[in-house]
Amino acid sequence: ILFTSSIQLDHLLEIAGTLGVEADARRTLAERVVIASIGPVMTSALIAQGYPPDVIPKHPKMWALVKAASDEAAPILAKKVNR
């Protein structure tokens, strides 16, 4: 999952709560997806919620986020799934 703005995380958790699946959404974020973050504000928001990003691009640009996630996601996800 690619996060580019902290409001995205807030909305995801708010909607999950409204649908009654917040616990499942939180568990999925922690255990079953690769989290990619762009920028220090987004990264701080993820960390504050207990979801340190797995992928942070070297440059705070969308192309760098997509490239880093593409390059790094498969082995990270394999480790998470096989825990």
LINBELWO-V452913 format. One record per residue. SS is DSSP state (a for helix, b for strand, c for the rest). NEAR is the number of other C-alpha atoms within 8 Angstrom. Layout:
ss->SS near->NEAR
ss->SS near->NEAR
This chain:
ss->c near->6
ss->b near->9
ss->b near->12
ss->c near->9
ss->c near->9
ss->a near->11
ss->a near->6
ss->a near->9
ss->a near->10
ss->a near->8
ss->a near->8
ss->a near->8
ss->a near->11
ss->a near->9
ss->a near->9
ss->a near->11
ss->a near->9
ss->a near->8
ss->a near->7
ss->c near->6
ss->c near->9
ss->a near->13
ss->a near->6
ss->a near->7
ss->a near->10
ss->a near->9
ss->a near->9
ss->a near->9
ss->a near->11
ss->a near->8
ss->a near->8
ss->c near->10
ss->c near->10
ss->c near->12
ss->c near->13
ss->b near->13
ss->b near->14
ss->c near->15
ss->c near->8
ss->a near->6
ss->a near->8
ss->a near->13
ss->a near->12
ss->a near->8
ss->a near->9
ss->a near->13
ss->a near->10
ss->a near->7
ss->c near->6
ss->c near->6
ss->c near->10
ss->c near->8
ss->c near->12
ss->c near->8
ss->b near->12
ss->b near->10
ss->c near->10
ss->c near->5
ss->c near->6
ss->c near->9
ss->c near->7
ss->a near->7
ss->a near->6
ss->a near->11
ss->a near->16
ss->a near->9
ss->a near->8
ss->a near->12
ss->a near->11
ss->a near->8
ss->a near->7
ss->a near->9
ss->a near->11
ss->a near->8
ss->a near->7
ss->a near->10
ss->a near->11
ss->a near->8
ss->a near->8
ss->a near->10
ss->a near->8
ss->c near->5
ss->c near->4
